[in-house]
């Protein structure tokens, strides 16, 4: 997938595409339905399937304190979009000047002159330009005038509920990890590079892979049973996500203790999938109390994975019985 960072990097050879625009936070099943439509139209018209997103996300610029927790950082979005078969990703630096441009200029200069959009897919609530006065109705008139296709995204529902990033955040904050996974189409995960820490986990007998979480807000916090994808494969474990109050932590961090793991992960990327929450993060009186609690958390996590294994084996035995019946 080609990445274009900044509108100034759009070249003449990028003219002509099928485009969708949005935050795509989480790249959940609703997004995936839109992207499948995008790719189908692009293949039909023999043009690149192109996604435009914004960094920072608009609310992070205009209302930083009120902005919602991120489900995914830019790197995670890039990886997910590439895996789905998107041809080109345009990352727009969302700033005051871009937000203040006239909506007509957005259509004529960016969509038509620079990108040569042959077909555009957006939601009917999509707003753009100064004071958000550009809307779907304006795009519809432009599509009729300039002869480009326009599709309104239809919502993908689960039962009677629309899938959205907001609902996924709510599910995560309520510790409904299975519901969040159903809407995402995969377990919720955090990714990052393993950094050197203070080695306190090792001193306590539970060495950890430490990942700094460069986000204003997180949709999750606490201690979780986890599965981690490393350069050596997948490993079960237990992780603390938060500020580590017992040791006066100053930044949001993920500390993952992987079971039966001895190798060096420093400098490598890991993906940590959350399986089940064990408890909230809390402050302990001293390191001995923290050590005792970590030991308890490890036991709890292993019981979770053992229970999963028992269910899987039970399902397998049932399947064998049905086939032999």
N, C-alpha and C positions, 0 to 999 in steps of 0.2 A: 504494500500500500504506500502510495506517495504521500508525503507530508509537506504541506505548504504552511509555513509559520509566518503569518503577517500578510496583509493584503498587498504590500509592496513586492512580494515574491510571486505574485500571479503573473505569469508570462503569456505571450501570444499563443504558445502551444497548449495552454490550458483552456482556451476558448472552445466551448461546446461541451455540455455535460448535462446529466440529470442530477438534481440537487435536492437535498433536504436540509433543514436548519433547525437547531435546537441545542439544549444542554446535554442531552443523552446521559444524564447522571445515573450510573448503574448499568446502562445498556440492558435494561430488563426486557421481559417478554413483549411488553407493549412496544418498546422501541424496536425490538427484533422483527415484529410484524410490519412496522413501517419500513424498515431497512430491506426486508424481503421484497416489498412492493417496489422500492427504489431500484433494487438490483434487477428485478424482472423488467421494468420499463427501460432501464439503461441497456440491458442486453438486447431488447427488442429494437431499440433505436441505434444500437451499436455505438454507444457513447459511454464515457466513464461514469460510474456510480459515485457521486461525490457527497460528502457530509461536511457541513459548516457548523462549527461550535465555537464557543467563546471562552476565553481565559483572561481575567477571572470570569466566573459566571455573573450575569448582570446584577443579581441581588448582593453579591459579594462586593460590588463596587458602590452601589447606592445605599445599601443598608447592611453594612458589615456585621453589626451586632445581632441583627434580626435574621441574617441569612441562615438557611437551613444547613444542617450537617451534611457534609459530602458523603455520598455512597462510593464515589470513585474519583481518584486523582486522574490527571490528564494521561499519564502513562498507562493506567489501567484501562481507560477508555480507548486509547490507541490500540492496545493489544486486543481488546474485545472486538472492535470494529474491523481490524485487519483479519481476525479469525472468521468473521462473518462474510468476508469477500468484498468489502468496500474497496474501491480502486483509489480514491483520493480523499484525503482529509485536509480541510482548510481550518486552521486555528487562527481566529481573529483576536487580536489584542483589544479586549473590550475596555474602552476608556471613555472619558467624558466627551471628547471630540467625536468619536464614532457614534456615541449615543445621541449626540445633538444634531447629526446631519438630517437634512430634510428627507422624508421618506421617498419622495420622487427621485432624489439623487441615488438613494440606495437601490432602487429598482433599475434606473436607467444606466447609472455608472457601473455599479458592481454586478448586478444580476445579468444585465444585457450586454454592456460593452466589454467588461472584463471577462466574465465567466461564460457568456453566450448560453445561458440556461435554456435548454429545449423543453424541460419539464421540471416543475417545482412541486415538492410535497411538503406541506406544512399543516399544522392544526388550525382550526377556524378561530382559535383564540390567540394566534400568533400576532404580536404587535412589534413595531420597529420604528426607528427614527425619532426625531425630536418629540418629547412629551408622549412617546408611544402612540403617535397619532396615525401611523401607518398600520393597516389591518388587512384582514383577509378580503374584505370587500374591495379595497384599493388594488390588491393583487389580482383579483378577479377581473377588474376593468382593464388592468395592464395586460393580463394574459389574452384578453379578447382583442386588444388594440395591437399588441406586438406579436401575437400568434405563437405563444408558448403554452405548453400544457400546464394545468394546475390541478392537483389532487388534494383533497382535504383528508387528513389522517382519520381513520375510524378507530375507536377505542377497542382494545382487546379486553375482554372481561373474564373474571373468574367467578363463576356463579352469577351473581348480579352486581358484582363490584368491579369497577374499572381499575386496571393496573396503573399505578403511578409511582414515581419516586417518593412522593409524600407518604403514600400508604406503606411503602417498604420501610421508610424511616420509622414510621409509627410502630410497625411490627418489630423492628429491631429494638427500639426503645422499650417495648413491652416484653422483650425476651421471647418473642414468637419467631424463633429462627427458622422453623420449618415453613411457616407461612411466608416469610421473607424469601426463602429459597424457592418456594413454588412460584412466586411472582418474578424473581430474578431468572429462573430457569437453571439455577446452580446455587450451591451454598454461598452465603455472603463471605467475602474474604478481604484481607488486607495484605498488601504487598509492599516490599521495601528492601533496602540494602542492609545487611547485618553490619552493625558498627561495634567498635570496642566500647565497653562500658566500664563500670567500676569493679567488675568481677565479684560483686557481692553474692550473686547466685552461686558461683563456684565455691566461694568460701563457706556458704551455707549447705553445700552438698548437692545443689541443684543448679548446674550451669545453664545459662540461658543464652539464646540468640536474641540480641537487642536490636530493635528496628525503630528508628525515629519516625514519627507519624506527622508529616508536614501538612497538617490541616488545621484550620481555625477551630473546627468543631468535629467531634466524632459522633456517629449515631449509636455507638456501643461503648460500654465501659464495664470493667469487672474482671472476673476470673472465669475462663472458659476451657472446656475440653476442646482440643483443636486437632486438625490434621494439617501438616506442613509439607509443601512441595519444595524440595531442596535440589541442589545439583546432584545429590546422591539418591534421589527418589523421595517417596512419601513416608512420613513418620507421624505416628500419633504423639500427642503431648498435652501439656496444659500451659495456658498463657494468661498473663495479667496484662490488661489494657487500661492505661490511665496514667496518673501523675505520680504514683508510688509514694503516698504520703508518709509511710514509715521512715523512708530515707530522704525526706524533704526533696522529692523530685520536682523539677521546675518545668518540664515539658511533657507532652503526651508521648507515651512510648509503649511499644509492645515488647514484652519479655516472654519468650517461648522456651519452655523446657521440653526437649524432645526425648521420648523414651528410647532407651537402648541405642543412643547415638553418641559417637565418640569423635567424629571428624571435625575439621575446622571449616566454619562457614563465613569467616570475616571477609567482607567485601563483596559477597555474592548476594543475589536477589533471592528472596524466598516469598512464597505465597502461603498465607495462613488462613485456612478455612475454619470458621466457627461451627462447632458441632452442637454444643449445649452449654448454657451458662451454669456455673457452679455456685457463684456467690457474687455479691457486690465487692468492689474494692474497699478496703478499710485500713485504718491506721492501727498499728500494734504498739504495745508499750516498749518493746525492745526487739532486737534481732532474733533472740531465742524464741519468742512468741511467734514471730514471723516464720521462722524455720519450721516450727511445729505445725503451723497452719498450711505451709506449702506441702508438707508431708501428707496432711489430710487431704489437700486438694488433689495431689497425685493419685491417692487411693480412689477418690471420688471419680476422677477422670478415667482411670483404668476400669472401674466398675461400669461406667457408661459404655466404654468400648467393648467390654465383655458382654454386656447385655445386648448390644447391637450384633455381636458375633453369634450369640445364642439365637436371636430372632432370625438371622440369615440362615443359620444351619437348620432351624425348624422349618423355614420356608422351603429350603432345598429338599429336606426329607419328605415334606408334603408333596412336592412336585414329583419326586421319585415314586411315591406311593400311587399318585394319580396315574402315572405313566405305566406302572406295573399292574394296575388294577384290572 
